[in-house]
Amino acid sequence: MNITTPRRAAPSLRARAHRPPRPDRALAMRASPRALGKLKPRDVALLDSILSRVHASMPARSEAATAGAREEYVVGLSGGVDSAVAAWALERCGARATATLMRNWDARDEDAATDCSHRDDLKSARAIAEKLNLRFIESDFTREYWHEVFEPYVEAFESGATPNPDLECNRRVKFGALLRRAMEDLGGRYLATGHYARIDRDVDEGAPPRLLRGIDQTKDQSYFLASVRGEALRSACFPLGAVFKSETREAARILGFDCADRRSSAGICFIGRRPFGEFIGEYITPSEGAFVDAETARPVPGAAPHRGLASYTVGQRAKIGGAPKPWFVVGKNVAANVVYVAKGAEHDALYSTRAALADEFWISNRRPTSDDGSSSVRLLAKTRYASPLTPVTLSVASDDETFTKSRFSSSFVPRVESSPLRATFDRPERAVTPGQALVLYDGDVCLGGGVIEHVGVTEFEARAAS
């Protein structure tokens, strides 16, 4: 049975009275650095529309702010277009913003061709802050990032898993260390970022806010925010949650931001422009081994050795020459140092219907439960950021329950002990990967999730056993 998301009443009149003053056409028109006469009516309409939506996303104002003071925000600038437009909109909606750029990776020992573009980000972020007349501060969290994000990331790779550092970065650094600095040192009441996600603060008294998917579902970033604690969301603001990415970029062009056409960041910043295998080889000594055919359980004839397990993840194409049909990675075995492969992007060995979860995280700080009190609950899930939402049944494993792990599946080593959770997909899911986050939703509400510990038998194995 599905869990229910109660319909919330409209915000109280008191909460409405505490909202920032509503932006108007004059604010949007004055906000452009270009001459007023050069603004097209459609440009003004777009800026007005964005400001209206950003205004609606802002938390209720404090008593001090309603007495005339401007609410203090710290805006995490990345140097990109999203955080730039978010900072502009907050200022136009009556906030007083301080801009900060996080430094999470020390690239000073790396050459210019392989750094993580921090210098370019810094130059762009400074230019944005100067254009908006914002106080600008660099925030160095390289130590926190190394110990709390990167070291566990490397350890997970050593176990054969494929971790995603972005969720841990958001939980422990951006909405951990940076949020604390924003509140304690920079005088901020809220930390704002350019994420495409929404926060629902209209909840029961004492309950944490709810994280919602962004309106632009092609850019929704709630997946990466799923491990952020609900308490941290009380002090967070996502101004662009109800804005489409195309609107953000167009607004930046209208406003004359140099970053308007800057490419959005993709991948993991600290890897930079290097091939991943080359990067990870600096931290995990690569050991060559065999590509093993999932169907025959024998090494692929004529295939060159693989370059080390950490260079491969489930679902990616394996560059094995001489075959009429391309090979794809379906799993890894750390003990045997082999990469399992199968022919074709849709091979049955890539599809499975069950996964075991570990290191769970919940925005509300508790597991979701069904309204009938049963041990299983029907939800929607994402197995990776780019994966579509898929129906899933989440259940707590009983003492006598057996979980048959795929022989192709590596394992993620949990950092926290807890009663095991099982996810059963309605339909076979492609490339379910140990170490990746399985993020769970109730409609548009992001609940949290867990890390995929290992994967159940594949469709290929199930068919072979029948």
N, C-alpha and C positions, 0 to 999 in steps of 0.2 A: 504494500500500500504506500502511496506517495505521502511524504510528509507535507504538511500544509504550511503555507506562508501566510500568516494572518494579514488581512487588509488593514492598513494603518489609517487612522483618522488624519484629516488635514492638520497641518501645524496650527497650534493655538494662536489666538490674536496676539498674545504676549510675544510668542516667538516671531511672528510677522513684524511686530513693532521693533524688534531688535535687529531686523535685517539692515544691511547697508543701504544707503539711498539708491533708488533704482536709477540706472544709467539712462541717459536720453540721447537724442540725436546730436545735440550740441557737444556732449562729451565725446562721442565717437568721432565727430568731425574735427574737433580740436585736437584729438589724439593723433591725427596724421601729421607727419612732418612735412608733408607736401602742402602746397598752397591750396586753400579751400576751393578755389575755382576749378582746380584740376581733378578734384574727386568726382567720379561719376556717381549718379544716384544709386546705382546697383552696388557700388563699393561702400557707400555710406550705409545702405540697407544691410549688407553683410556684416559690417562692424557692429551696427546696432544689434543685430540678431545674436552675434557671438556674445556681446556684453550682457545681453538679457539672460542668456543661458548660464554664463559664468556667475552672474549675480545670484541666480537661483541655486547654484551649487555651493555658495559660501555659507559657512556656519553662522548661526545666530550670533549677533554681536554681544560683547560683554557689557556690563553696566557702565564701565568706564568709557567704552566706545560710544554708547548711546548718549553720554553726557557731553560729547563733542570731540573726544580724542579719536584718532584714526586707529583701527585695529592693526596690530603689528603682525606681519607675515615674514617668514624667511622662505625665499624661493630658491629651490635647487636648480640652478642653471647648468645645462650640459653643454652649452654652445650651439645647440640645435634649435630648430624652428619651434618645436612644441613648447619647451620651457620659456622661450622668448615671448611667444604670444600669451602664454599663461601669465607671465609677469606683467606684461602690458595691460592685460584685461583686469587683473587684480587692482592695479593702480587706478585704472579708470573707474573701477567700481567702489573706490573709496578706501582701499587698504593702503597701508604704508609698508613697503616691501624692502627687505634687505636681500641682496643676491649672494649666493655662495656656490662655488664649484668644488665638488668633491675630487680629491686625488686619492685613488685607491691602489694605484700600482706604481712602483718606482721603476721607471724605464731609463734611468740615467746610466745604467750599466749596459744598456742595449744600444745597438747602432740605429741610425735614423731610419733605416729601411724597415726595422722591425719593432719600433716603439708603438705604443697604443694611442698615438695621436693626441696625447695630453696637451702638448704645446699648441696644437691647432685649436683644441677645445678651449684652452685658456684664453687665447687671443680672441676667439669668437665671443666667449662669455663676457670678457671685459668690454668688448665693443657694444654688446647688447646692454649691459649695465650702464655704460656711459651714455648711450642713446636715450635710455629711460631715466637717467639721472638717479640711479640707485647706488647706495653704498654696496661695495663689492668686497667679498672676503673669500680667500681660499681656505678650504677645510681639508686637512691632511689626515686620512684614515688608512694609510698604507699598513700600519702595524695591525690595526683591527682586521683589515681585510685579509692580510696574510694568515693570521692565526685562526680567525673564525670562519673564513670562506675558502681560501686557497688551499690550506693544508688538508682539510677534509675532502676537498675536491680531488687532490692528488691521491689520497688514500682510497677514495672510491674507485678511481681508475685502476689502481693496483689490484683491487679485488675483482676486476673484470666488468665493473658497472660503467655506465655512461652518465655522470652526474650533470646537473644543471646548476651553475653557481649563481644565477640571477635571483632565484628565490631566496637563497641564503643571504645574498647581498642586501636585498630589500628588507629582510627581516632583521638582520643583525647590524648592518652598517647604515643604510639610508634611513630606515625607520627605527633604528636603534641608536647608534652613536651620533649620527647627524641630527636626529630629532632631539636628543638630549642636549647637544650643543646649541641647537636653535633655541630651545626653551631656556637653558641655564646661562648661556654666554652671550647670545646674540639678541636677547630681548624679544624673541618671537612668541606669539601665542599659538600660531599654526605653522606647519611646514607644508608648503605647496610644491608640487612637481607637475611635470607635463604628461603624466600618465593618462591614457585613455581608459578610465574606469570611473565609477561613481560611488559616492558614499551616501547611504540612507541613514540619517540621524533621527528620523521620526520613529523611534523604537520605545519599548516599555522602559519605564524609569529604572535606572541601574543597569540596563542591558547595554552592551557595546554597540556601536554603529554596525550596519551591515554593508558589506562590499558588494557592489553591483557591477555587472558587465557594462562596458562603455557602449554608447549608442551606436558608434561606428564599429560594427561587429567584425569588419575586416582588419581593424587595428586594435580591438579590445585587448587590454593588457592585464585584466584581472588575474589571469593565470600566473603571471610573475609576482603578483601581490598577495597570492593566496595564503602565504605563510606569515604575513604581517599580523601581529597580535591586534585583537579588537581594541584594546586599550590604546594602542598607538594610533589607530584610525580616528580616535576622538580628537587628536591634535593634527590630523592630516587634512589636506584639501587637494582635490583634483579638478582644477578649473575647466579642463577640456573634456570632461566625461560625457557631456552632452553635445560635443562638437565633432564634426567629421574632419578627418585628416586633410582632405582636399580643401576644406574651408580654412583650416589653420594655415596651410601653405599660401593660400590666396590672400588671407589677411596679412601675412608677413610681407608679401609683395606690395600690397597697398600701403603698408606702413613704412616701407622702405628699408626693411631689415636686410642686412647683407647675408644673413643665414637663410633667407627665404628658399633658396634652391639648394641648400646644403644637403647632402645625402644623409638620410636617416641612418643611425648606427645599426649595425647588424652583426650578429655573432658576439663573441666574448672579447671585451675591450683589450684585455691584457695579452691576447694572442697577436693582435695587430694584423699585419698583412702576410704573416708567415703561414706556410702549410701547417696544419694542426700537428701532424706527426713530428715535424721538426721541432715545434715548440715543446710538446709534451715529452719528447726525448731528452730534454734538458733536465727533467725532474724524475723521470722513470727510465731506467736503462732498458732500451728496446732489445728484445730477444727474438730472432727470427724463428719461424715455425711453419707448419704446413697449413694450407687451405684444404679443408676436408669436405667432401661432397656429402651433403645431408642425406641423400638418397642411398648412397652406397657405403657410407661410413669409412671411405677410403680417401687418401689424398688425391686431389685433382691431378690427373696425369699432365705432366709437362708444365704445371704452374710453378712460377718462381715463389720462393718463400715469402710469407707476409713480413711486414716491417716492424712487428711488435703489436700486441693486442690492443694497446691504448689508441692506436691509429684507426681503429675500426669500431663502428657501432651498428646495431641491428637496423636493417632497412636500407643501408647505403650500398651503392654499387661497388663490387670488388673488382679492381682492375686486373683481371686475369685475361690475357690475350689468347687468341687461337680458338675461341668458341663461337659457334654461329649465333648463340643466344647469350646475353650478358649474365654474369653471375652476381648474386646479391648476398650480403651478409645476413645470416639468420641466427647467429649466436656465437658464443665464445666459451672456451674451456680453459681456465687459468692453469689448472694442474697439468694438463696435457699440452698447453701452449699452442692450441689450434684455433683457427677461425673456421666456423661452419658456414658453408655457402650453398646456395641452390640456384638453379637456372630460372631466370625470369623474375620480374618485379612483383608478380602476383602469385608466386609459388605458395603452396599450402603451408610450408614450413615457416612462413612469415606471419601466419595468422593464428591467433589463440583467443580463447574466450574467458580465461581466468588469470588472475594475478594476485599475489600475496603482497600486502602493504606493511610498511614499517615506518618508524619515525613520523607518526602522524602529526598534523597541525590543524587546528581549528580556530577560526576567527573568533567564535563565541567561547572558546576554551572548553568546549564539550562536543562529544560526538553527536551527529544527527541521529534522531530516533524517529521511528514511525508513529503515527497517531494511534495505532492499535496495540502498541507496546511490544511488538514482535522484535526479534533480534536482527531482522533485515529491513532495509529501507531502499526504496526505489529513487534513483537520482539520475542526473546526467553527468558525464565525465569527459575530461580531456586527458589523453595520455601524453600529449606534447602540446606546446604552444600553438603550433599550426594545425593541429588535428581538429576535426569538427567535433561538436558535442555528440556524444553517443549514449543511449540508455544503458544503465548499469544497476545491478543490485549489490549493495554493500552489506556485508554481514560480519558478525563476530564469530570467529571459528570456535566450535565446541571442542571439548577435550577429546572426544572420540572421532573427530573429523580428520580425514586424511586429505592431504593436498599433494597431488602428483605433479612434480616439477618437470618441465620439459628438459630432455637431455641436452638440448642446445642452449639452455639458459644459464648464464652466469648468475652471480648473486651480489646484491648490495648488502654490505655489512651494517646492520643497524647501530646507531649511536645511543639509542634509548630503548630500554626494555618496556614492552607493553603487550597486552593480550592481542593476538594476531587478528588482523582484518583481512577479509577476502573480497575481491571485486569480481563479479561475474557479468560479462557483457552480453547484451541481448543478441548481438551478432559478432562473429569473429572480427577481432580488431588487428590491424596490421602493425607490425613492428613495435609491439609492447616491449619496453626496454628497462631492465634493472638499472636503478639509479635515477631515472627520470621521475618527475612528480606526476602523480595521478591527482588531478584537481577536480573537485566535485561541486556540482551546482544543483540548486533547487530553482528551476526556471532561470531568471537573471541573477539570482543571489548566489554569490560565490561563498561556499561554506568552509573551504579549506581542502584537506586531502591527506595524502601520505606519499612516501617514496616507494616506488615499486621495488620490492625485495627480490622476488624472482617470479618467473612466468610459468603458467600451467602448460600442459601438453599442447602442442600445436595441432592444427587440423591435419597435417601430414602424419603426425604420430598417431592421432586418434584413428585415422583411416587405416593406417598400416596394422593397428592392433585389432581392428574389427574383422 
